[in-house]
Amino acid sequence: MTDPSSTAAPALTRDDVAHLAHLARLELTDTELDLYLDQLTVILDSVAAVTEVAAADIVPTTHAVPLTNVSRADVLRPGLSRDAALAGAPAAEDGQFRVPQILGEEQ
């Protein structure tokens, strides 16, 4: 195991939090600066602890649990006949749907 002091999170200062707030265009009170300093320090320490535990022999994963495909089998089934499909069309011509011209194409 590695020495915890070598992977400790960098020390965060009140000025760092004020700078981050400025970049995010947030106005923070002194009380909020102190609160966020404490919270961000806990987050950075937690990330450092996780980094410390991560080992080269652990395979990276994209999901916490294995995923399986749940789609149905691709089975050929009968569909509508041409006449049945065109029966509900507002206009048909030469066995095809007739639609209005939209691009100014010549016929």
N, C-alpha and C positions, 0 to 999 in steps of 0.2 A: 504494500500500500504506500502511496506517496505521502510526503509530508504535507499536512493540511495548510501550513503557512505558505507553502510554495504555490498553491492554487487558490488562495484566498481572493475574494473579489476585491477590486481596487476600492480604496476608501473614497466614499462619496462625501462631498462637502455641501454646506448650505449654499455656497456660491454656485456649485454645479446645478443644484435644483433651481435656483433663481435663474440661471442661464437657460436651462431647459424650458422653464416657464416662459421666459422672454421669447425664445424661439417658437414656442407654441402659441404666442400672443395671449398668455394667461396672466391676469393680475392676481397674485397670491399675497395673502396677509402673512405676517411673521409666524402666526400660529400654523397656517397652512404649510408654509415652508418647512417648519419643524416636523409636522405630521408626515409630509411627503418624503422628507429626508429619511425618517424612520422606516416608512413603508418601502421605499426604493432600496434601502440598505438590506432589508429582509429579502427582497426579491433577488438582489445581486448575490447575497450569501447563499440563497437556495440554488441559484444557477451554478455557482461555484461548486457546491456540494454535489450536484448532479454530474458536472464535468469531472469531478474527482472520481466518481464511481464508474463512469463510462470507461470501458476497457476495450482493447483492440480485439479480444477474442469474442466479443458480443456482436452478432450480426445486426446491422442497421435494419429497421423495419419501417414500412410506410403506414401500417395499421397495427393497432394493439392486438387485434384478433384476426385470424385468417378469414379471407372473404371467399365466397363461392358464388359462381354464376347461377342464378335461379331462373334463367329464361327457358322457355319451353322448346321442345325439339322443332326444327324447321321441317314441317310436313306439308307436302303439296296437297291442297284441297281445292275442290271446284269453286270457281268464282262466278260472277255474273257473265251471262252471254253478252255479246255486243248489242243485240236488240234490247235486252233487259236494261243495260246501262244507258242506252240512248233513249229509252222510253221516258225517263224522267227529265231529259234535257229540254231546255226551252227551244233550242234549235239544233237540227242535225243536217248534215249534208254529206253524201257519199260515204256513209257508214262512220262518220266522225262527228265530234261535237263542233258546232258552228259558234264561233265567238266573234265579238266585234273587233274590227281592226283598230289597233292602238298605236302603231308606230309609223303610220303614213306610208305603208308599203303598197306598191302597185300590185294589182291582182293579175 
